[in-house]
Amino acid sequence: MKARSTPIRMPAITSEIMLRAYAAGIFPMAESADDPGLFWVEPELRGVIPLDRFHLPSRLARTVRADRFEIRIDREFDHVIAACAESKPDRPETWINGRIRQIFRELFALGHVHTVECWRDHRLVGGLYGLSLGGAFFGESMFHRETDASKVALVHLVARLRRGGYRLLDAQFQTSHLAQFGTQEVPRAAYQGLLEQAVQAQAQWWSWPKGESVSGAQALAELA
């Protein structure tokens, strides 16, 4: 869910600093997977997916309802972030370096980072990960190894956030891929207002009990 923006070089980043940064509206990137350094990014226009106006294409809704994939939550963080960091023909470089993987692993252990995973025949075939802070969720990256797997993961994410009382789904940048879901570009000042309210709100990631299997029909019911 990342794209380029004006970088701000900073000293070493810890998990505590990371949480403060997200609460202030900035996030880290690396020049490449091999670059050990990080820099902060604060876009002038922020990509936001409105939770109350999420647009679900009818074909994708049918795929979700068919339960083609088994949805698992917070099961395989290391595998998800590794898949998100893989280079691809249309994306030879990745902004996810070893330091980002280390810090987000620490935040995952602390309960601030979560995954939505799509499994098929005992294989991880798609998913996403992001950071949760108060009533805000910051989508970091997604991947797919089968058609629609990342999109199905996003639908289940939105359903979970709506059910749990979240206020903000931050996609960080608008992309053509995310535009189909109703993503909006919000100016920095307006975004700061949304962010402040969301971070101070209380929300529940485990709005469905931990370990409970959530069907496509259940997810779609939350989006109705």
N, C-alpha and C positions, 0 to 999 in steps of 0.2 A: 504494500500500500504506500510505498515511498516514491518520491521523485526528487529532482534536484531543487535546491534552494540556496540562498546565500548562507554560507557556513560561518560560525563563530568558533574559533579554536579555543579550547579550554584545557585546564590541567586534568589530572587523573580523575576519573569519575567512579564513585562508589554507588552501591545500591541505594543508600540514603539520599545522596545527591540526586540520583535518578528520579526518585519519587518527588523531591522538591522541584526538580526541573519540569516534570510533567504537570504538576500542580500550577506552575507558573506559565505553562503554554509552550515550552520548548522540548525538543527531543534530540537524541544523538543519532549520528550516522558515521560511517567510515567511508573513506574513498574507495576501498575495495576490501575483499575478504582477507587479503594479505597485509593490508596496512594496519599496524598496531594502534594507530592513533584514532581518536574520535573527535567530532566537532558537534556543536549544538546547532540546531536549525529552528528558526522561527518564521514560518511562511507568512507572507502578507495576506494571502488568501488561504483559508483552511477548509479542507474537504470534510464535510459533516454529513452523515447519513441520518436524516430525521427518523427517530424511532416511531413516531406517530404517523408518519407518511411514507413508510417504506414501500417502495414499488416492487411488487413481485410479479414477474412475467408469468403468464398462464402456463406456458410450456414447462417452466421451472417448477411451478406449483405442482404439476402432475408428477414430475420426477421426485419431488420431496414426498408427496403422498404415497408413491410407490415403494418407498423404503428400500431403494436400491442399495443404499449403504447403511451399515450399522454405525450409529453415532456414539462416540465415546468422548468423555470430558476429562481433561487433565490426566490422561493415562501415560502418554509417551512424549513428554515435552522435548527431550533431547532429539528424538527422531523428527518431530515436527519442525523445530527450528533448523535442524540440519537440512531437511528437505527444502525449507524456504530459502536457505542460503546457497542452494545448488545453482550453478550457472546453467543457462539454457541458450539455445540458438538466438532467441529474441531478447535475451538478457544475459550477455556474457559476463558482466560484472555484477557483483552483489555488494550492498552496503552493510551486510551482516558479517562482522569480523569476529575473531575469537574473544575479544573483550566484551562485545555486546552479548555473545552467547553466554559468557561467564556471569555477567551481571544479571541477565534475565533468568538464568538458572537459579541464582540466589533469590531473586524476587519470586520465582515460582515456588521455591521452598518456603518462602514467607507468606504465600497465599495471595500475592498481588498480581501474578501472571497466570494466565489460563490458556488452555487449548480447547479447540473444538475439532474433533478428528473424525474422518470418514474412513471406515474399514470395509473391506470386501474380501471374502474368502481368506480371512486371517491376515490380510495385508493392509497396511496403511496406504491409502490411495489419494488422500487429500486432507486439507485442513487449514487451520489458521491459529495464530496466537496473538495475544494482546495483553495489555496492562489494565488492571482495574484499580480505581482510586475513588472512594466514595461512590457517587452515582455516575461516574464517568468511566467509559471503557475506550481505550486507545488501541485501535486495530493496528498491529505492526506489519504482518505479512501473511500471505496465504500461498498455497501451492496445490497443484492437482496432478495426478498421474492417470486419472481416468476422467472422461468428459463429465463436466458439471460437478465434480467432487468439491471443489473450493466454493462454488456457488451454493451448494446444499449446506456446507458448513456455515456460510454466512447467514443463510436463512435461519438455521438453528441458533446461531448466535443472537440474531435480532429477537427471535422468540424468547430466548432465555433472558435477555436484557429487559424486554418489555414486561415479562412476568415478574422479574426481580425488582422492578421499580427504578431502573436506571434512567438518567435524564439526557445523557449525551453519548453518542457513538461517533468518535473522532476517527475519520479515515485518513487524516493528515493532509492528503492531496486529492484533488479531483483527478480521475482518470477516465478514459473512455469505457473501461471495464466496469467501473463503479457507477458511472453515470446512469446506467440502465436501472439502478435501484433507487434513483431519486436523490443521489448525492448532490449537495449544494455547496457552493463556495461562499464562505463567510469571511468578511473582512476582519483583520486582526482585532480591532477594538471591540467589535460585536462578539467575536469568539471569546474574548477574555471574560465578558459578562456571562456568557453561557457556561464557560468553564468554571468560574467561581461558584455559581449556583450549583452546578453538578457535583463538584468535588465536596462541597459541604453537605450534600444530601446523603441519606442512608439508602443503600441498595443491597440486595442479596443475590450473590452469584449462584448459590445453591437453592434457587427458587424451586427447582425440582430436586428432591433429596439426592445426596451423593450416591452414585452407583445405580440410580434408577435409569432404566432405559427409556428414552423419549422417542416416540414414533413421529413420523412425518405428519400424521393427522393431528397430534398434540401440538406440534410446532405451528401448523397452519391455523389451528384454533386460536392461538395467541395473537396471530396477525390479522384475524378477521375484524 
